Amino acid sequence: MTGAKTGEEWNSSLMRTETHSLRKNGSEDPMGPILSFDKSFLEMLSPEEVDELDLQFELFMTPILVSEIQADLKHPSPRQGKLPEDLVKALARKLVSNHGIIQMHFRSLGIGEITRQLQEPVAMNGQVVVDGSALNVLRSKDGHGIIYDGRQDWAMWNAWANADFKEADAMLATRWREQTAMIDLDGITSEWKAFCDEYMQGSRSIQDVIDRVDALIAQPDQQSNLLEMVYHFLEAPPTAQLISNSLFATGSLTDVRAWAPYATSIARLGIVFCCCLTLRFITWRPTNVLDLQYLFYAPFGMVFVSHDRLHKQLWPATTTGAEFVWGADLKADLKRHVAARKAPSEAREDGQPCKSYAEVFTPETSLIARLHSKYLKPRTGETSGPTGDFELLPEDVKRNFLEAIELIDEQDRLRGGKPGHRS
């Protein structure tokens, strides 16, 4: 995926590879716009439509999606005739061959920003950020790149697709359900009522709330309060607050938004959510508190797809250049694309003429074509050649690919495994 970065390095030219593919920053466009989605959208799609989604976009997974799917192991009310594990199996089967890399957790990223473990503010420009401390993330030999070994992710989805659930899966699913049951919407609104009475008087819509929050956090005399909100929504421990508190106390930190833009984006979304919940501008469901986390990852993709009303309502409160797409709209276009792939062979069998795939879908008639046109730059210069023909790849791509394989094999040996296995 072009531009995938670790949480430790921001200004380097980095590359990302799974065991079977490589994208070097600046040398090759991704297959499609970088896209993430929520569980509600995945549930809508047929396996064929998921395959088409993977063909048309570069997918990345958010930790919240993985957790929500895993939590279905303890679903309290699965559909009639279904067991909870059946729900997990069905979703995992769609992702075994279509999983993208997993984004670094928003809390780790936000805390890394305010503690300056990341050295620089987080780049919020549509590039996926991976956790450099994860076991499946390796550094290239020159130190300027990262290698993302996707076999671990594949193994997880494959195990779930085959109902191979571990004790840890059940424990984490139980914990998720317990956390959901503990969400107290009345308590949240009671806590935020005084804030809304003071700052949100006369607000008539979600956009009114967003505008007032933006005006409030821009005020110099509110930076201390904004910093406290950042700590609150990140659940930052006292040790993570030391640097920013010291800088603020000495007058070196005067604008929290500029100093920690990603952490501020989380606090901004959290404030808007709590105010809209208190004012009854958004749907009243305890799970919304967890579903909000999907929006924390909005800065790291180009397209976000959901069929959840909360995400549509609060998308204007995200800090991103990405586009929100309603699930039903993209599903309809995916369905058309699936049918179009079948049409040529059917037409040939009937002896009928058939338009080429490119002629069928244009930005004027297809949502997918419009998103490609909006977010993908035309290829220039040398390209990688036909898919699957290693010898036709540019020399630098082949060299980086072979280095990735070498490093992954070395890592396998260090862990006592057998090198050479590829997903």
Secondary structure, DSSP 4 states (H G I P E B T S, - for coil): -TT-EESS-SSS--EEE-SS-EEETTT---SS-EEEE-HHHHHH--HHHHHHHHHHSEEEE-HHHHHHHHHGGG-SSPPTT--HHHHHHHHHHHHTTT--EEPPPHHHHHHHHHTTTTSSPPP-SS--EE-TTSTTEEE-TTSS-EEE-THHHHHHHHHHHTT---HHHHHHHHHHHHHHHT--HHHHHHHHHHHHHHH-TT--SHHHHHHHHHHHHTSGGGHHHHHHHHHHHHT--GGGGHHHHHHHHTT----HHHHSHHHHHHHHHHHHHHHHHHTT-S---TTHHHHTHHHHTGGG-SEEEE--HHHHHHGGGS--S-EEEEHHHHHHHHHHHHHHHHHHHHHHHHT-----HHHH--TTT-HHHHHHHHHPPPP-S----STT-GGGS-HHHHHHHHHHHHHHHHHHHHTT--TT---
